Amino acid sequence: MSSLYTSADGARAVERRYREYLDDWPVPGEQSRVPTREGETFVMSCGPRDAPPLVLLHGSRANAAMWAADAAVWSAHFRVHAVDMIGEPGLSAPSRPALRSDAYALWLDDVLEELHVERASLVGVSLGGWLAVDYATRRPERIDRMALLCPGGIGRQKYGVLLAAVPLALFGRRGRRTLMRLVLGVRPSAEQSADPERDRSFADFVMLIDRHFRPRRDRLPVFADDTLRRLTMPVLVIAGGRDALLDSYGTRRRIARNVPHATVDLLEDAGHLLQGQTSRILGFLRATERNRDHG
């Protein structure tokens, strides 16, 4: 695990803080480590065991902690499984197979098998959105519905923010905070945070990860049009018009062309960090349930 970090001390600091978040999970839950061909994978699960399964896939430089507030709401209706992606700063194996291979789909096959999940809905953000699309295009029969927040692999990646990274790094902690604001962007106004203090604490955790973690350097593969057309399940895409990392307008165009049944919400004043979308996603995920009730 320490190979993913700049030092063993840094790895321990991130893990210690992460475990504090897991211990403070807002609803009753279970922590598990499931065996896979890529090594052990950590999963935080909550919600009724007989509820429809919902799998959450976090973004780069993140872990299941990012889903805590969402899981508290969604777990009232779903059996939620927040999965730590391999090769990221969570508690899963440090394995990083090639993104252009089928390794991540096979890994997720193993995770779902160990969780006894045959079909599930997916929610993915950024790199996790890429992972969700990769899996859903390879295993469409296993996915009920899919919600994507600023998904990678559809619109082009942007690199302008990288030009600011080196000079800002010279300003230490203040520079890193400025860079984080540039990357993540502004908060949309759909739902303001109910816990600003917790937001500040989590921002400090993000900064801790940024200080010690070695992120992936390979570019995300871009899905071909023919691949995107395999997304036959209901799809919701939410993207920020001011995303500094991904071309959200390109994402909207490609989804409209290749997945015409999908719904795309483009929040023009939002950046890469899309907070306040919990209720919107819940409504989308529960649409099948409501239709069944009125059928």
N, C-alpha and C positions, 0 to 999 in steps of 0.2 A: 504493500500500500504506500510506503514512504516514497517509492519511485515516482508517484504522481505529484509529489510535493517537493518544495525546495529544501526541506530538512525534515528529519524525524520529529523534531520539536514542533514544527509547524503542523505536521500531520496530526500529532496528538492534540494540539490546541483546537484544530478544527473539529476533530472527533469529539472532544470533550464538550464543546459548545453545542454540537449537533445532538448529542445524547441528552443534553439539558432540554432542548426543544422537544425531543421525542418523549421524555418523561413528563413534559408539560402539555402533552397532546390534549386538545380541548374536549374530546369525547372519549369514552372507554374504547380501547383498541388493543390489538395484539401485534407484537413485533415477532417476525420470523425470518429465518435465513433458509432459503430453499436451494437445493443443489441444482446446478445447470452445467452444461458442457463448457461454459466459460468460467466456472467457479461459483462460489456461493453468491446469492443475490438476496439483498435485504428488502423486506416488504413490510410496510406499516398498514394494517388492515383495521377497518372499523365499520360499524353498521350491522344490521341484522344478517345473520348467516344465510337466511333463506331469501334475501332480497336480490334483485338483479345485480350482477357484478358490474362494477365500474373500475377501470384501470387508469391510473394517472401516471403520466410520463413527464418528468420535469425537464427543464432546459439545461444548457451547458453551465458548468461551474455551480451546480445546484444539487439539491437532494429533496427527499420527501418533505422536509420542513416547510418548503414553500407552499404546500397544499393544506397546511393545518386549518386555516380559517375556512377554506372551501369545503374540506372534508367534514367539518363540523355541521355544515348545512346539508351537503349531498348525502351524508351517511344516514339521514333520516329516511331516505328513500332507496338507497342502494347499499350493497356490500362493497365498500370502497377499498381498493388496493393501491396504495401509493408505492410505486416501485423505484428503488434506487438503481439508476442505470449503471451498468458496468463502466469502469474507466472514468467515473466522475467522483466528486468529493462527498460521497455517502459512505455506506457500510458494505457495499457490494465489492466484488473482486475488481482488481485494477486492470483487468483485461481490456484491450482496445483493438479488436479485429478491424480489418479494413471496412470502411463505411460502404464501399461499392460491392461488398460481398453479400451473401445471404446469411452471414453469421448472426446478425442482430435479430432477424426473424426466427432463426433456429433457437437462439437464446430465449426469446420471448415465448416460443413454443414450450420450452422447458419450464419457464416460470409459471405459465398458465396451467400446465399439466400438474405441477406440484401444488398449485392452489385449487385444483379440481374445477377449473373454469373452462367450459367448452365454448361458450360464446360470451362476449362482453361488449360494453360500450367503452370507447376510449376518449380521454381528454389529454391533449399534448400541447406543450408550449415550446416554441423555438426549436431547439434540437429535439426535444420530445415530440414536437409536431412532425418533424421529419421522420422520426422513428415510428410514429403512429401511421403516417402515410405509407412508409415502406412496408410495414406489417400488413396494413389493410389492403394494399394492392397485391400482396402475395397470398393473403389469407382472407379474402372478402367474405367467405362463408362463416367466419368466426366473429365478425364484427356486426353489432346491432346498429349503433349510431356512433358518430365521431365528431368531436368538437376540437378545433384547432385554434390556438392563439399564436399569432405571428409565426406561422409554421415555416421552417426552413425547407429548401429544396424545390420551391415553386417560383417565387420571384427571385431576381438576381440578388446576390450578396453585395453589400456596399463595403467599401474599404476606406472611405474618407476619414472615418473616426480613428482609424489606425494611425493616420498621420499626426493626430493630436496626442497619441498615447506616449510617445517618447519624450517630448518636451514636458508634458504634464507629470510624467513619472519623476522628473527632477525636483518636483515640489513636494515629494513625500506623500504623507497622508492626505493633505489638502488637495494635492494634485490628483490623487486616486479618486477622491470623492467627486471632484469636478468631472473627471473622466466617466465615472459611473453615472452621473447625471446626464452627460452627453449621450451615453450609450442607451440608457434606459428611457430617457425622455420624461415627459410630463404626465401627471396623473389625470386620467379622464374623470369627468364629473358625474358619471352614472351613479356611483355609490361611493360616498366619502368614507374614509376609514373610521371605524368605531373605536379604534385603539391606537392613536398616534404614537403613544409611548412604545407600544410593541413594534410599530413600524420602524421607529428609530433604532430599537434594539436589533431588529432583523437587518436593517441597513448595516449596522456594525458587524453582524455575522457575515454578510456579503463581502464586506471589506476585509474581514479576516481571511475568508476563502481566497479572495483576490490576491492577498499578500503572500500566501503560502502555496497555492495550488498551481500546478503546471497544466494549462488548458490544452485541448487538442489544437493542432496546427493545420490539419488537413482540411481542405475545403469540403463543404457539404455537397454531395452529388445532387445534381438537378434532375428531377423526374421528367422523363419524356412525356409528350402528349399522350401517346398510347398507354403509358403506365397510369397516368392520372385518370384515364377513362375507365379503369378497372374499379374506381370508387363508386360502386353501385348503391351503397348504403346511404342513409340520410347523413349529410355533412353540413356542419356549421363552421365557418371560418370568420374569426374576428382578428382584424389587423389594425395597426396604427399608421395613420398617414404620415407621421413624422418619425417613423422607425429609422434609426440611424444605421441599422445593420442589414435590413432587408427591404427590397422594393415592394412595398405593400400594394401599390397600384398595379404592378406587374403580376403580383399574386392574384389580385382580383380579376384581371383580364384572363389569365390562364385558367382559373377555376371556372369562370363564366363560359369559356370556350370548350373546356373539356369535361366539366362536371356541372352541366346546366341545371341539374336539380338541386345543387347546393345553395345554401344561403350564405352570403358574404356581408358582414357588417364592417365597413371601413370607417374607423373613428379618426376623422381628419386631424384632430388636435392631439392625438395620443402618440406616444413613442413606442418603444419596444416592450416596455413594461405595461401590461394591460391589467390594472387592478379594477375592482368594482364590477366584474363580469359574472359573479357567482350566480345571481338570480337568472341572468340571461341564459347561461349555460344549463342551469337546472330546468328551466322551461323547455329548452330544446330536448334535453335528455328524457324528460317525462312525457313528451308528445305522444309517443306510442301508447303509454299507459292511459293517457286521457282519451285517445281515440278508441281504445278498447272499452273504456268505461261508457262511452257514448255510442258504441256500436250496437 
